[in-house]
Amino acid sequence: MRLQKFLATCGVASRRKSEELIKSGIVKVNNKVITQMGYKIDPQKDKVFIKDEEIKLKEKNIYILLNKPTGYITTTSDELGRRKVTDLIHISDRLFPVGRLDYNTSGLLILTNDGDLTFRLTHPKFEVEKTYVAKVRGRLTHNEIQSFKEGLVIDGYLTSPAKLKIIKENLHNSIIEIKIREGRNRQVRKMCEAIGHPVIELKRTAIGDLTLQGLPYGNYRHLNNNELMYLKGL
């Protein structure tokens, strides 16, 4: 098994993040530092360490669906002492958020120790659709909606085509539904700012066909088999 896949399978991080860990020189196999991509190990014989902590294969994978509240960060540690989404999950296993929702964004978040699933749901090549509902300032014009759908230049790159639908609007604000297939940092907020309508509130409501239906704000539950099979098939 390739070393980065082993780390992902163990739930250390996604496969891409595992490759970054290997490149950084903190991963050892049998007390030898490995920085080579594609290095193969035998999980039954070889011992793998990160910063001298042995990494072992998990007996089972765990899949959690969380209705994230605002005021929590989607990292597993924070030097500023802010509240983390993992503080809401009362499970002893080490879980990692799949992708991220920023501090002031609420909604659907998956946490798991399955690095392969994390990779499939976050890597751009799989183009998994995410749905958001945003409250933004002002009313959108037809041209603004079209430019949003066709792609916008933010941070020096052109976003992929997106979907935007007006749910409700008044003289001052609009409620819109947005569907994107990318997951860059604060992308939805930056796209709305690019067309002159900054976000007031933002919530992710779906990943593919997986929704928050019936899950109260701030609560979590385990994914059922049908949901898990669906996600792995995306």
C-alpha positions in Angstrom: 0.0 0.0 0.0 1.3 3.5 -0.8 2.3 5.5 2.2 -0.1 8.4 1.5 -3.0 6.0 1.0 -2.1 4.3 4.3 -2.2 7.6 6.1 -5.5 8.5 4.5 -7.0 5.1 5.4 -5.9 5.6 9.0 -7.8 8.9 9.1 -4.7 11.1 9.5 -5.8 13.4 6.7 -7.0 13.3 3.1 -4.6 11.7 0.6 -3.5 15.1 -0.7 -2.8 16.4 2.8 -1.0 13.2 3.6 1.3 13.8 0.7 2.1 17.2 2.2 2.9 15.6 5.5 5.3 13.2 3.8 7.0 16.1 1.9 7.4 18.0 5.2 9.7 15.2 6.5 7.7 14.3 9.7 6.6 10.8 8.5 8.8 7.8 9.4 8.6 4.2 8.4 10.5 1.9 10.7 12.3 5.0 12.1 13.4 6.1 8.7 12.2 9.5 7.4 10.3 9.1 4.1 9.8 12.1 1.8 9.4 10.0 -1.4 5.9 10.0 -3.0 4.5 6.6 -3.8 6.7 4.8 -1.2 5.1 1.4 -0.5 4.6 -0.2 2.9 3.3 -3.4 4.2 0.7 -2.4 6.9 1.0 -5.7 8.6 4.8 -5.5 9.0 5.9 -1.9 8.8 5.5 0.7 11.5 4.6 4.2 10.6 5.1 7.3 12.8 4.2 11.0 12.6 6.3 13.0 15.0 7.1 9.8 16.9 3.4 8.9 17.3 2.7 5.5 15.8 -0.1 5.4 13.2 -2.2 2.3 13.0 -5.1 1.2 10.8 -8.5 1.8 12.2 -10.7 -1.1 13.0 -13.7 0.8 11.6 -14.5 4.0 9.8 -17.0 6.5 11.3 -19.1 8.9 9.4 -20.9 11.8 11.1 -23.3 14.4 9.7 -23.2 17.7 11.7 -25.5 20.7 11.4 -22.7 23.1 12.2 -23.6 26.2 14.1 -21.8 29.6 13.5 -19.0 30.4 15.9 -17.1 27.1 15.4 -14.0 26.5 13.3 -13.5 23.4 11.1 -9.9 22.6 12.2 -8.9 20.1 14.8 -6.7 22.6 16.7 -6.6 26.4 17.1 -3.9 28.5 18.7 -6.5 31.2 19.4 -8.6 28.9 21.6 -11.7 29.2 19.5 -14.4 26.5 19.6 -13.9 23.6 17.2 -16.6 21.5 15.4 -14.9 18.4 17.0 -16.0 19.8 20.4 -19.6 19.1 19.4 -18.9 15.4 18.6 -18.9 13.2 21.7 -16.9 10.3 20.1 -13.5 9.2 21.3 -12.2 8.3 17.8 -10.2 11.0 16.1 -12.4 12.5 13.4 -11.6 15.2 10.7 -13.9 17.6 8.9 -14.5 16.9 5.2 -13.7 20.3 3.7 -14.4 23.4 5.7 -17.1 25.9 6.6 -15.7 29.1 7.9 -16.3 30.5 11.4 -19.5 32.4 10.5 -21.0 29.8 8.1 -23.4 27.2 9.4 -24.8 24.0 7.9 -24.0 20.6 6.6 -20.6 19.2 7.5 -19.3 15.6 7.4 -16.7 14.4 9.8 -14.9 11.1 9.4 -11.7 9.1 9.8 -12.0 7.8 6.3 -9.3 9.7 4.3 -10.3 8.1 1.0 -13.9 9.5 1.3 -12.5 12.9 2.3 -10.4 12.9 -0.8 -13.3 12.0 -3.1 -15.6 14.7 -1.7 -13.0 17.5 -1.6 -10.8 17.0 -4.7 -11.9 19.3 -7.6 -11.7 16.5 -10.2 -14.7 14.8 -8.7 -16.9 18.0 -9.0 -19.2 17.1 -6.1 -22.0 19.7 -6.0 -22.5 21.7 -2.8 -25.6 23.8 -2.1 -25.7 27.0 -0.1 -28.4 29.4 1.0 -27.2 32.9 1.5 -28.7 36.2 2.6 -27.0 39.0 0.7 -27.2 42.7 0.6 -29.2 44.3 -2.1 -31.2 42.9 -5.1 -29.4 41.1 -7.9 -29.7 42.2 -11.5 -30.1 39.8 -14.5 -26.5 40.7 -15.6 -25.1 40.0 -12.1 -26.8 36.6 -12.0 -25.5 35.7 -15.4 -21.9 36.7 -14.6 -22.1 34.6 -11.4 -23.3 31.6 -13.3 -20.7 31.9 -16.1 -17.7 32.3 -13.6 -16.0 35.1 -11.9 -12.3 36.1 -11.4 -11.5 35.9 -7.7 -8.0 35.7 -6.2 -6.6 35.5 -9.8 -8.5 32.5 -11.0 -11.8 32.0 -12.9 -14.4 30.1 -11.0 -16.2 27.2 -12.7 -19.8 27.8 -13.8 -22.2 27.9 -10.9 -26.0 28.0 -10.3 -27.8 30.8 -8.6 -31.6 31.1 -7.9 -33.5 33.9 -6.2 -35.6 32.5 -3.3 -36.9 35.8 -1.9 -36.0 39.5 -2.1 -37.0 42.9 -0.7 -35.8 46.4 -1.1 -32.6 45.8 1.0 -31.7 42.1 0.9 -32.0 38.9 -1.1 -32.2 35.2 -0.1 -30.4 33.2 -2.8 -29.6 29.5 -3.4 -26.1 28.8 -4.8 -24.7 25.5 -6.2 -21.0 25.2 -6.9 -18.7 22.3 -7.7 -15.5 23.8 -6.2 -14.5 24.3 -2.6 -11.9 27.1 -2.5 -11.5 29.1 0.7 -14.5 31.4 1.3 -15.5 30.9 -2.3 -19.2 31.7 -2.0 -18.6 34.8 0.0 -15.9 36.0 -2.4 -18.2 35.4 -5.5 -21.0 37.3 -3.9 -18.7 40.2 -3.1 -17.4 40.1 -6.7 -20.9 41.0 -8.0 -21.4 43.6 -5.3 -23.7 41.7 -2.9 -21.8 40.8 0.3 -23.0 37.9 2.3 -24.9 38.6 5.6 -25.6 35.0 6.5 -24.5 31.7 4.8 -25.6 28.1 5.3 -24.6 25.0 3.5 -27.7 22.9 3.0 -26.6 19.9 0.9 -23.7 18.0 -0.5 -25.0 16.3 -3.6 -28.4 14.9 -2.6 -27.4 14.6 1.1 -29.3 17.2 3.2 -29.8 18.3 6.8 -33.4 17.2 6.8 -34.6 16.6 10.3 -31.2 17.3 12.0 -31.5 20.2 14.5 -29.0 23.1 14.5 -25.9 22.1 16.4 -26.7 18.4 16.5 -25.1 15.4 14.7 -25.9 11.9 13.7 -24.2 8.9 12.0 -24.7 8.5 8.3 -26.8 5.4 7.4 -25.7 2.8 4.9 -27.7 4.2 2.0 -26.2 7.7 2.5 -22.7 6.3 2.8 -23.1 4.3 -0.4 -24.4 7.4 -2.2 -21.5 9.5 -1.1 -18.9 6.9 -2.1 -20.6 6.7 -5.5 -20.4 10.4 -6.2 
